[in-house]
Amino acid sequence: MIKVFRKHDGTTVDIVDHTMSVLQKCPHATIHVGTDSQNGGDKTKYSTVIAYRLGTRGVHYIHRNFYVSKIKDKWDRLSKEAEYSIDVALWLKEKINVEIQIDLDYNEDSKFFSNKLIPMTVGWITSLGFKCNVKPNIQVATRAADHQCK
């Protein structure tokens, strides 16, 4: 399930060791997990990010990019974004007992399609014990994931 995560320079990292190292250096860092996706050609690219918000000192993140056969249905593609983020957050929470927030690339504004997924997905995430962020609120991990998808 959990594959290779990388730093921005492409260096592979062990998620647990890396997270522990970040928390030792900055104990008040908040951890955010988020996923974004982009269709292109016959593939859908997903990028899952673990972002470490370092208080007022910025954000550091690691990421995992992967491709699947093109998912044309928006509902399915956006639901998979949440599923991938939840999988990583659950895995990390099992390894290290830390507070994790899940950032969704969903918008509270009803004019956006993603708004339809908010009640179900936020309920799912909060029932698992995670704080959930949607647009226009904190979007640390999904902004980095968006950057990785381009």
DRENZA-780009 format. One record per residue (C-alpha): residue number from 1; x, y, z. Coordinates in nm, 4 decimals. Example, Ala and Ser with C-alpha at 12.3 -4.5 7.8 and 13.67 -1.06 7.14 Angstrom:
BEGIN
num:east:north:up
1:1.2300:-0.4500:0.7800
2:1.3670:-0.1060:0.7140
# end
This chain:
BEGIN
num:east:north:up
1:0.0000:0.0000:0.0000
2:0.2575:0.2577:0.1046
3:0.5133:0.2982:-0.1689
4:0.8202:0.5120:-0.1983
5:0.7960:0.8724:-0.0866
6:1.0501:1.1264:-0.2021
7:1.1838:1.4654:-0.1061
8:1.1580:1.7478:-0.3568
9:1.5067:1.6626:-0.4881
10:1.4002:1.3031:-0.5633
11:1.5762:1.1419:-0.2663
12:1.3736:0.8512:-0.1264
13:1.2811:0.8618:0.2416
14:1.1470:0.6263:0.5031
15:0.8204:0.7923:0.6052
16:0.8450:0.7025:0.9738
17:1.2109:0.8010:1.0138
18:1.1561:1.1212:0.8202
19:0.8510:1.2195:1.0242
20:1.0311:1.1488:1.3521
21:1.3260:1.3587:1.2364
22:1.1021:1.6523:1.1456
23:0.9211:1.6321:1.4796
24:1.2495:1.6206:1.6717
25:1.3666:1.9386:1.4996
26:1.0287:2.1112:1.5175
27:0.8073:1.9512:1.7869
28:0.5153:2.1848:1.7146
29:0.4974:2.0957:1.3450
30:0.1553:1.9926:1.2205
31:0.1250:1.7002:0.9811
32:-0.1074:1.7186:0.6825
33:-0.1797:1.4487:0.4250
34:-0.3415:1.5281:0.0922
35:-0.3763:1.3952:-0.2597
36:-0.4452:1.5609:-0.5920
37:-0.4982:1.4120:-0.9359
38:-0.4740:1.5160:-1.2976
39:-0.5978:1.3404:-1.6104
40:-0.3647:1.3356:-1.9084
41:-0.3703:1.1137:-2.2122
42:-0.4794:0.7646:-2.1139
43:-0.3600:0.7972:-1.7511
44:-0.4606:0.9662:-1.4292
45:-0.1677:1.0943:-1.2251
46:-0.2063:1.0979:-0.8478
47:0.0253:1.2738:-0.6082
48:-0.0017:1.2080:-0.2361
49:0.1832:1.4439:-0.0039
50:0.2775:1.4358:0.3616
51:0.3330:1.8005:0.4523
52:0.4929:1.9238:0.7714
53:0.3796:2.2743:0.8608
54:0.6636:2.4216:1.0622
55:0.4776:2.6958:1.2456
56:0.5866:3.0297:1.1018
57:0.8925:2.8751:0.9364
58:0.7129:2.7370:0.6328
59:0.6247:2.3918:0.5057
60:0.8357:2.0916:0.4136
61:0.6842:1.7943:0.2322
62:0.7505:1.4524:0.0888
63:0.5475:1.3052:-0.1946
64:0.4558:0.9964:-0.3894
65:0.3504:1.0190:-0.7541
66:0.1839:0.7306:-0.9352
67:-0.0315:0.6636:-1.2393
68:-0.3438:0.4577:-1.2989
69:-0.5591:0.3985:-1.6052
70:-0.7518:0.7141:-1.6859
71:-1.0466:0.7719:-1.4530
72:-1.2985:0.9756:-1.6512
73:-1.5677:0.9918:-1.3842
74:-1.5045:1.2948:-1.1561
75:-1.6787:1.1325:-0.8597
76:-1.4544:0.8260:-0.8787
77:-1.1354:1.0268:-0.9342
78:-1.2023:1.2652:-0.6426
79:-1.3135:0.9822:-0.4137
80:-0.9842:0.8038:-0.4841
81:-0.7960:1.1192:-0.3788
82:-0.9611:1.0944:-0.0367
83:-0.9043:0.7194:-0.0172
84:-0.5322:0.7488:-0.0925
85:-0.4912:1.0243:0.1700
86:-0.6804:0.8225:0.4298
87:-0.4682:0.5125:0.3596
88:-0.1445:0.7049:0.4159
89:-0.2773:0.8840:0.7257
90:-0.3995:0.5577:0.8822
91:-0.0713:0.3830:0.8080
92:0.1356:0.6673:0.9533
93:-0.0914:0.6977:1.2584
94:-0.0443:0.3246:1.3229
95:0.3342:0.3604:1.3098
96:0.3625:0.6870:1.5062
97:0.0957:0.8140:1.7424
98:0.0785:1.1698:1.6061
99:-0.2057:1.4035:1.5185
100:-0.2644:1.4129:1.1442
101:-0.4887:1.6412:0.9425
102:-0.6240:1.5389:0.6041
103:-0.6538:1.8126:0.3446
104:-0.9084:1.7545:0.0700
105:-0.9042:1.9306:-0.2637
106:-1.2796:1.9819:-0.2280
107:-1.4501:2.3195:-0.2232
108:-1.7183:2.4423:0.0201
109:-1.8607:2.6590:-0.2594
110:-2.1588:2.4727:-0.4065
111:-2.0785:2.5851:-0.7612
112:-1.7922:2.3323:-0.7648
113:-1.8541:1.9633:-0.8322
114:-1.6321:1.8563:-0.5417
115:-1.8764:2.0189:-0.2996
116:-2.1076:1.7175:-0.3431
117:-1.8477:1.4875:-0.1895
118:-1.7876:1.6903:0.1264
119:-2.0585:1.5494:0.3578
120:-1.9699:1.1865:0.2892
121:-1.5925:1.2281:0.2851
122:-1.5596:1.4632:0.5820
123:-1.7843:1.2273:0.7820
124:-1.5645:0.9338:0.6864
125:-1.2423:1.1161:0.7783
126:-1.3650:1.2571:1.1096
127:-1.5085:0.9181:1.2079
128:-1.1520:0.7837:1.1786
129:-1.0303:1.0495:1.4234
130:-0.8642:1.2904:1.1811
131:-0.9240:1.6618:1.1406
132:-1.0346:1.7396:0.7871
133:-0.9685:2.0601:0.5909
134:-1.1490:2.1682:0.2727
135:-1.1205:2.4775:0.0555
136:-1.1025:2.7667:0.1293
137:-0.9513:2.6618:0.4650
138:-0.6016:2.5251:0.5264
139:-0.4715:2.3427:0.2198
140:-0.1083:2.2682:0.2997
141:-0.0838:1.9168:0.1541
142:-0.3200:1.9509:-0.1420
143:-0.1416:2.2636:-0.2664
144:0.1852:2.0714:-0.2673
145:0.0120:1.7738:-0.4317
146:-0.1298:2.0051:-0.6991
147:0.2230:2.1306:-0.7662
148:0.3472:1.7702:-0.7998
149:0.0669:1.6776:-1.0424
150:0.1611:1.9433:-1.2961
# end
